Amino acid sequence: MREEDVPVYEKFLAGRVSRLVASEVRELLKLTEGKDVISFAGGLPDPSTFMKEELAEIAREVILRSGDKALQYAPTKGVLVFRETLKGFLRAHGVKVSEGDDVIVTTGSQEAIYLASKTLVGPGDIVIVEEPTYLAALNVFKFFKARVIPVDMDDNGIKTDILEEKLKALKNEGANVKLVYTVPTAQNPTGITLSFERRKHLLELASQHDLLLLEDDPYGYFTFEAEKPPPLKTMDSEGRVVYFGTFSKIVAPGFRLGWALGPWKIIDVMELAKQNVDLHSSTLAQYICMEAIKRGVVDATIERARHLYKAKRDIMLRELEDHMEDLATWTKPLGGIFIFLALKSAMDTKKLLPEAIEKGVAYVPGQAFYVRKDGSNTMRLNYSYPTPDQIKTGIRRLSTLIRDKVT
Amino acid sequence: MREEDVPVYEKFLAGRVSRLVASEVRELLKLTEGKDVISFAGGLPDPSTFMKEELAEIAREVILRSGDKALQYAPTKGVLVFRETLKGFLRAHGVKVSEGDDVIVTTGSQEAIYLASKTLVGPGDIVIVEEPTYLAALNVFKFFKARVIPVDMDDNGIKTDILEEKLKALKNEGANVKLVYTVPTAQNPTGITLSFERRKHLLELASQHDLLLLEDDPYGYFTFEAEKPPPLKTMDSEGRVVYFGTFSKIVAPGFRLGWALGPWKIIDVMELAKQNVDLHSSTLAQYICMEAIKRGVVDATIERARHLYKAKRDIMLRELEDHMEDLATWTKPLGGIFIFLALKSAMDTKKLLPEAIEKGVAYVPGQAFYVRKDGSNTMRLNYSYPTPDQIKTGIRRLSTLIRDKVT
């Protein structure tokens, strides 16, 4: 029946479909549905980090006591008292909120990326990204017809010396470099953290070349080691950083709440963009997250996540060491939810995936995160969602599959 | 301090600011803050329609019992069981859901308008709208560089005979007419409802000229009279209607949840667009609204809204009759939350507004809703939010002000 629609919708959609790139990750996830497959492919928090009893009580109270406001429309930038609470939370976690800064509440940090791009990126504008980088951000930059330029990473993050050379070359070309998009702490997909020295260098380059930095920081709140470099936002003294955050990993994804913090001149234009897109984000979610901050539920969730994910990371690292040392190399993330693995043999992880699913284990082929067609021997492994037993079994299934292929 | 930012952000924002038109309505609302002003300018539901006790209990139960899912990420199109429940709700309210249809959950119906436009509208594409029409939709069409063509309305809605002439003229031009955007029932800003005959004519024209209709229906669920025409979606037999709805007026705006129902080929591309914009809408809001439908809370809210807004509409109409019969004409809405008023004298309601606020009453100058620079003597009056006493006092203040000006 579905093919019998009378209008030829392609006429109306002409040129639109190809402009929108489907998220490969999300399409792949569908492959594992309803099968006995241990999935390292997702990016979901462990639901046991959700503080359900506390959140249920907060939701009930907020609706009963403040329902007239919490169930009503809200300003586009967000509920004022929530935005003030959020600023306090950020300061308490070492994120500098300058006097010239403002904050806008968004429908997840995805919308923060989208609104910043809608505001700042036009056709042909150059956006520099880490190679590999967060896929959903890449798709947004492509949608706004940016010229996306990748810069390689090593264990200390984006190689700022290569970035420096590229910026000089682009300057000589007369090219319009506007932005560097970075996930500097426990990056998605690699789990790599940008070193303090590189952060300084990146900020110097931004100053020299008059760039803005889009700092995406979903994982910086629950790193596993005591020592970690401060956010770029905190190190910046020139107002060059627009900082994105999300409640998805520090309360729960179901609230779909994120934010952008940055120079008010940029936030104000993002506000205008947001009026077009969705008017405002859920008022109720803002009131609940505000109470969750005030009552320490966010900080308690962060502690749960820190301990749980550190333990799971350690299990995955140990399994990899025990079973795959001769087959692959991988990153040792100090936070976040992903390990990035490169096979020593020139095997195509994308071609391997259907067979892996057949053997009961799934991952995301790393190539999806590359701008160039690199990384065909890489994969992203998530350790936050699977149980410890699943991590053990899954890594063993993976190592058996690859060992069989190699030998 | 705010002017001392080091980077010249205008460089980064070049060309962006002017592309985004601030919502005049929202800017005006700010004028009344903290003053003793009776505002007819908003579009807020009366919070007494919110079923706080029931919603508080639902929220608590959903988080406690289904928190692992309700607090987790969701598919971009929305939670599957919620989408099925929503389809059942729509059918029960006389909205046809065809076999070739699909539904996508959006962050308010604003996002449905935005995603449909992002999917269907390119530079120079012609979008036909009612004159006057919903401002926030107009801003979206302008953002996507549509050529917006207004068609006048009378008490029976958009004049389809004029539309027919325009479509013929545009066909002769070789112009690419894609869409008609309409709020056919209790329209914003006028409160006018498109008659059954005109609905038929509009669908015929869509078929003849191969157009899609975007039907925006926030108010159709709580009309005040027994007799009302069915949605265009229900009358359509060719799959030409994309139907937008919202929970803002039938549960509460704070959930920020809406939907688009239409041919799956279009909904599928809207899904891709939504991946870029915000990945998905609040999972928790979807679970709460699902339970609210199942437990009859939505239908009970609809009944509250129907009775309350009918009473308030009647009060406003009576006050207008008693105090402004010689000064103005106005619409008699069969539903919704707005009355549209035209002054008999050639007075500019935009210029009058600061003085009105001074006298303690606010409205939205009607010109904001026009594509042409018409309607300078009109205003939109909201009756859903102010109390009966405020409606009485506010209309008297308004009539005194205008009478003083005229005489």
Interface residues (C-beta under 8 A of the other chain):
Chain A: M1 R2 E4 D5 V6 P7 Y9 K11 F12 L13 G15 R16 V17 L20 V21 A22 S23 R26 L44 P45 P47 F50 K52 E53 L55 A56 E57 A59 R60 E61 I63 L64 G67 D68 A70 L71 Q72 Y73 A74 T76 E99 G100 T106 T107 G108 Q110 E111 Y114 T119 L120 G122 A136 N139 V140 F143 K178 L179 D210 L212 E238 G239 R240 S248 A252 P253 G254 F255 R256 L257 P263 W264 K265 I266 V269 L272 A273 Q275 N276 V277 D278 L279 H280 S281 S282 T283 L284 A285 Y287
Chain B: M1 R2 E4 D5 V6 P7 Y9 K11 F12 L13 G15 R16 V17 L20 V21 A22 S23 R26 L44 P45 P47 F50 K52 E53 L55 A56 E57 A59 R60 E61 I63 L64 G67 D68 A70 L71 Q72 Y73 A74 T76 E99 G100 T106 T107 G108 Q110 E111 Y114 T119 L120 G122 A136 N139 V140 F143 K178 D210 L212 E238 G239 R240 S248 A252 P253 G254 F255 R256 L257 P263 W264 K265 I266 V269 L272 A273 Q275 N276 V277 D278 L279 H280 S281 S282 T283 L284 A285 Y287
